Amino acid sequence: MISSPADPDDSDVAIAAARAGAEVVRGMYGRLLTRVDKGAGDFATAADVEAEKAILDVIRAARPKDAVLGEEGGQQGAARAERQWLVDPLCGTLNYAVGNMLVAVNVALRAGAAAVADPFSGEVFFTDGESAWVRHDGADAPAAPTPATRLVDVNLDPPFPSAPAVRAVDLLAHAGFVERFRPRVVSTTLALAWVAAGKRAAYVTDGADLSGSVHFAAGIALCRAAGCVVTGIDGAPLGPAGRGLVAAADAETHALLMSMLHDVRG
């Protein structure tokens, strides 16, 4: 999976960038950090900002001509560039700010390689755009999605732009959902990488078009490469007209969730 250090492939760049961000996030954990208010209850910490800088340093060194869209730094380079990296340096900022280790560092080349790093477990989930892998303690293993855990992560963070037609949160009131699955809420897209790796049966979130989101791009790429079923919350393909996201380990789990979401529609 590793190419020459002098000529890294895109997955190598994604892994190195995600690891660089994860090192910053891990190193700044537990400190009293400066916060940058983003409005509507959202904020970034100094760790978000510094992790993004570390990620950009890696991308710029390896791919100086590529554009980047960063959660904190915004667009750098042409917005419609053929090659654009999507960077979320710390997904789960609120978790992190209160001393919770459930966070992820997301780096994705649009329609290409991607990596999600867990700063605290040391795992890196990555794809070259065709297959998905999990790296831990220097060893790579194929990502193997499975519904066996029956755990479904549901993102409960507002806003709910698909309401009142359908909301992910309404799944929790569906009798069939709690009979078949066990809900989890980790409030970070690390859970989306877990679907690809077999640690979650599915992930469900509301939202508008998430296909080009810095928060979701890496996890979506991983799930697709691993062979998961990935659609919008209404079952439609992801894209500009899409809404939300359902990523399931297999077709049966996806079909069950779509049926339940249909039942709870307003």
C-alpha positions in Angstrom: 0.0 0.0 0.0 3.0 2.3 0.4 4.7 4.0 -2.5 8.1 5.7 -2.6 8.6 8.5 0.0 9.9 10.6 -2.9 6.7 10.0 -4.9 3.8 9.3 -2.5 0.4 8.3 -3.9 -2.7 10.2 -2.9 -3.6 7.7 -0.1 -0.1 8.2 1.4 -0.6 11.9 1.4 -4.0 11.6 3.0 -2.7 9.3 5.7 0.3 11.5 6.4 -1.9 14.6 6.6 -4.5 13.0 8.9 -1.7 11.7 11.1 -0.1 15.1 11.3 -3.4 16.6 12.4 -4.0 13.8 14.9 -0.6 14.4 16.5 -1.6 18.0 17.2 -5.0 17.1 18.5 -3.5 14.5 20.8 -0.8 16.8 22.0 -3.1 19.6 22.9 -5.7 17.4 24.6 -6.6 18.4 28.1 -5.3 22.0 27.9 -7.4 25.1 28.4 -7.7 26.2 24.8 -8.7 29.5 23.2 -12.1 29.3 21.5 -13.2 31.0 18.3 -16.9 31.6 18.2 -18.6 30.6 14.9 -22.1 31.5 16.0 -25.2 29.4 16.6 -23.4 27.6 19.5 -20.6 26.4 17.2 -16.9 27.1 17.9 -13.4 26.1 17.1 -10.5 25.7 19.5 -6.9 26.4 19.0 -6.4 22.7 18.5 -8.7 22.8 15.4 -6.7 25.7 14.0 -3.3 24.2 14.7 -4.3 20.7 13.4 -5.4 22.2 10.1 -2.1 24.0 9.7 -0.3 20.8 10.2 -2.5 19.0 7.7 -2.0 21.8 5.1 1.8 21.7 5.6 1.7 18.0 4.5 -0.6 18.6 1.5 1.3 21.6 0.3 4.6 19.8 0.5 3.4 16.8 -1.5 0.8 18.4 -3.7 1.6 22.1 -4.0 -0.7 22.7 -7.0 -3.8 21.2 -5.4 -6.7 23.3 -3.9 -7.8 22.9 -0.4 -11.1 23.5 1.4 -10.5 23.6 5.2 -13.1 23.7 8.0 -11.1 26.6 9.6 -9.2 28.2 6.8 -11.8 28.0 4.1 -11.0 27.8 0.4 -7.4 28.0 -0.8 -7.0 27.7 -4.5 -9.7 27.5 -7.2 -13.0 26.3 -5.7 -13.7 24.2 -8.8 -10.2 22.9 -9.2 -9.9 19.4 -10.6 -8.0 18.3 -7.5 -9.3 19.6 -4.2 -8.7 18.4 -0.7 -11.4 18.6 1.9 -10.1 19.0 5.5 -11.9 18.7 8.8 -9.0 18.9 11.3 -11.1 18.0 14.4 -14.5 16.5 14.0 -16.1 16.4 17.4 -14.8 19.8 18.8 -17.4 20.0 21.5 -16.5 16.4 22.7 -12.8 17.4 22.7 -13.4 20.7 24.5 -15.0 19.0 27.5 -12.4 16.2 27.7 -14.0 13.5 25.6 -11.7 11.6 23.3 -14.4 10.8 20.6 -13.0 12.8 17.8 -11.7 12.3 14.2 -9.3 14.0 11.8 -10.7 13.9 8.3 -8.8 14.4 5.1 -10.2 13.6 1.6 -9.3 14.3 -2.0 -12.6 15.0 -3.7 -13.6 11.8 -5.6 -10.3 10.1 -4.6 -8.2 9.0 -1.7 -9.2 9.7 1.9 -8.1 9.1 5.5 -9.7 9.4 8.9 -7.4 9.3 11.9 -8.4 8.5 15.5 -5.9 10.6 17.5 -6.4 8.5 20.6 -6.7 4.9 19.4 -3.9 5.4 16.8 -6.1 3.9 14.1 -6.1 5.3 10.6 -9.0 4.4 8.3 -8.0 5.0 4.7 -8.8 4.4 1.0 -7.1 4.9 -2.3 -10.6 5.3 -3.9 -11.0 1.7 -4.7 -10.5 -0.3 -1.5 -10.6 0.6 2.2 -8.2 -0.3 5.0 -7.5 0.1 8.7 -4.0 0.8 9.9 -3.1 0.1 13.5 0.3 -0.5 15.1 1.9 -0.5 11.7 -0.3 -3.2 10.2 -2.9 -2.8 7.5 -6.1 -4.9 7.4 -9.0 -4.6 4.9 -12.0 -2.7 6.2 -14.8 -5.3 6.7 -18.2 -3.8 7.2 -20.7 -6.0 9.0 -24.2 -5.5 10.6 -23.3 -7.9 13.4 -22.9 -5.3 16.1 -26.5 -4.0 15.5 -25.2 -0.6 16.6 -26.5 2.3 14.6 -25.1 5.8 15.2 -27.6 8.6 14.8 -26.4 12.2 14.6 -28.8 14.3 16.7 -27.1 17.6 16.1 -29.4 20.3 14.8 -30.3 21.9 12.4 -32.7 19.4 10.8 -33.2 20.8 7.3 -35.2 17.8 6.1 -37.9 18.4 8.8 -40.8 18.0 8.9 -40.6 15.4 6.1 -38.0 13.2 7.8 -35.6 13.5 10.7 -32.9 11.1 11.7 -33.8 11.7 15.4 -37.3 10.3 14.8 -35.8 6.8 14.3 -35.4 6.6 18.1 -39.2 6.6 18.5 -39.7 3.8 16.0 -40.6 0.5 17.8 -38.9 -1.5 15.1 -35.7 0.4 15.4 -35.1 -0.4 19.0 -36.2 -4.0 18.5 -33.7 -4.5 15.7 -30.9 -2.1 16.5 -29.1 -0.4 19.4 -28.8 3.4 19.0 -25.5 5.2 19.7 -24.6 8.9 19.6 -20.9 9.8 19.5 -21.3 13.2 17.8 -18.4 12.8 15.5 -18.0 11.4 12.0 -15.5 8.9 13.5 -18.6 6.7 13.7 -18.9 6.8 9.9 -15.5 5.3 9.6 -16.6 2.7 12.1 -19.3 1.6 9.6 -16.6 0.8 7.0 -14.6 -1.0 9.6 -17.4 -3.1 11.0 -17.7 -1.3 14.4 -21.1 0.1 13.5 -23.9 -1.4 11.5 -25.0 2.0 10.1 -24.8 5.7 10.5 -27.7 8.1 9.9 -27.7 11.9 9.8 -30.0 14.6 8.6 -28.6 17.5 6.6 -28.5 19.0 3.1 -26.0 17.8 0.4 -23.2 16.2 2.4 -21.2 14.7 -0.6 -18.8 17.7 -0.7 -18.7 18.4 3.1 -15.4 18.6 4.8 -17.0 16.8 7.8 -18.4 13.8 5.8 -16.3 13.4 2.6 -13.6 11.1 4.1 -16.1 8.9 5.8 -18.3 8.6 2.8 -15.3 7.7 0.6 -14.3 5.0 3.1 -17.8 3.5 3.3 -18.1 3.4 -0.5 -14.7 1.8 -1.0 -15.5 -0.8 1.7 -18.7 -1.8 -0.1 -21.2 -0.2 2.2 -24.6 1.0 0.9 -24.6 4.8 0.9 -27.5 7.1 0.0 -29.3 10.2 1.2 -31.7 10.0 4.1 -34.5 9.7 1.5 -32.8 6.9 -0.4 -31.7 9.1 -3.3 -28.1 9.2 -4.5 -25.8 11.7 -2.7 -25.4 15.0 -4.6 -26.5 18.6 -4.9 -30.2 17.7 -4.6 -29.6 15.2 -1.8 -30.6 15.3 1.8 -28.7 13.8 4.7 -26.9 10.4 4.8 -27.5 6.8 5.5 -24.4 4.6 5.3 -25.1 0.9 6.1 -22.9 -2.1 6.3 -25.1 -4.1 3.9 -28.2 -3.9 1.7 -30.5 -5.5 4.3 -29.6 -3.0 7.0 -30.0 -0.1 4.6 -33.4 -1.3 3.5 -34.6 -1.7 7.0 -33.5 1.8 7.9 -35.1 3.3 4.9 -38.4 1.5 5.7 -38.3 2.9 9.2 -37.5 6.4 8.0 -40.4 6.2 5.7 -42.7 5.2 8.6 -41.7 8.2 10.7 -42.0 10.8 7.9 -44.3 13.7 8.8 
